[in-house]
Amino acid sequence: MSARLDSELLRTFLAVAETGNFTRAAGTVGRTQSAISMQMKRLEEIVGDSLFERGARGVSLTERGADLVGNARRIVALLEETESSMRTPPLGGPVRIGLPEEYGQPVLSRALGAFAKRHSQVEVTVRFGYSVSQLAALVAGELDLAVVFEWQKSSGVEVLMNDPTVWVTSIHHHLHLERPLPIAMYTRHGWTREYALRSLERRGIDYRFAYTSDTTNGLSLAVTAGLALAPMARSNIPEDCRELTEAEGFGQIDTSRVVMHRNPRANSEAVHAMADAIRDAFHQRR
């Protein structure tokens, strides 16, 4: 590769890869179709291989093109993050967040990492808890942002992702064949427990409580250890575990949405920036 990759070539490449069409990509990046074609020809010369296969309905990635997509996205994202951090003055002040426990490591760590690079002077307070308690804290003015599960009628607030609750089992055990079915359940009474038990009763599955815990990590432990099945968010299924399907007599427990509520009295730039970071982190998790 004698020439160096240019960031604009990579941006255009991603536009073509995502739209599957040179004309639509031209509209996305604000260039003419002929300019897009010339840029992609130049990129293929630099890479030394074809990146697209042309067809009647547009273009699709070659194997070499598919290999380049992941690196191109990382490079462009890093450039955009750097550009944004250079343009945005550092913010200060407090930001108070409420979040379900299961999104701490996979989502909040990513959000905080991106946020801290730009706004290291902001004091962030995080509260893990159940949706009902988080909403109560928001109303009481104790939180600025509350990420919660919404499983009934839509409240009209911002939806971060759809994440239904499902029955989860260890791939190393066959507990779903046992009767009565050994289940792990939250200690507290709430919608997860109510919906989960109702889903078993609706299917005529006899069950017994084999394990109870007040935390999602506790349920994960029970499942991975082969002690019981547990209701868990689909995006939070532990390693070496799997979802039990409709064909196996289980299926979804609910159709939960993960939504973000904002305290109307919290209008600082730091709160808005944190909301943006949380949204981006959830979108990356989809």
Helices and strands as residue ranges (DSSP letters): H 7-19, H 22-29, H 33-47, E 52-55, E 58-61, H 63-87, E 92-99, G 101-103, I 104-108, H 109-118, E 121-128, H 131-139, E 145-150, E 158-162, E 165-170, G 175-177, E 181-186, H 191-202, E 207-213, H 216-224, E 230-233, G 234-236, E 241-243, G 246-248, E 257-262, H 269-285
